[in-house]
Amino acid sequence: MRILVDADACPVKDIIIKIAKNFNIAVMMFIDTSHVLHDNYSQIITVGQGKDSVDMALINSVEEGDVIITQDYGLAAMVLAKKAHVINQNGLIYTDDNIDMLLLQRHLSQKARKARKRTRSAKKRTKLDNELFERNFIELCESLI
């Protein structure tokens, strides 16, 4: 089991590393060339810029049983198809039971934006978001070890 992170905009990298060290789990952070990341624990995978370049590099590295951190529903769906585990930065664990609904919501939101309808903007990240992620991520890792 490894932890693979869609790290370009991931706000919980420090929490991931702390927990990975506690469980002695290898971490791979995927970023594109427009980002810089230095970490003495994780393997940093840097890919060229381009639409979905990080997602494609990450999905090509996923193995059954890995844990992936991403907020991208499309990537999460592909990860689930590879029999790996997926959690987002807010602690939501993606499953076969909830991914279809999430993909539908994303589609409807995109459709509304194209029609120039108002959609909700993302709320500001809070300390509670970090705590929820940490708790759920620890529980996920414990269940897999």
Secondary structure, 3 states (H helix, E strand, C coil): CEEEEECCCCCCHHHHHHHHHHHCCEEEEEEECCCCCCCCCCEEEEECCCCCHHHHHHHHHCCCCCEEECCCHHHHHHHHHCCCEEECCCCCEECCCCHHHHHHHHHHHHHHHHCCCCCCCCCCCCHHHHHHHHHHHHHHHHHHC
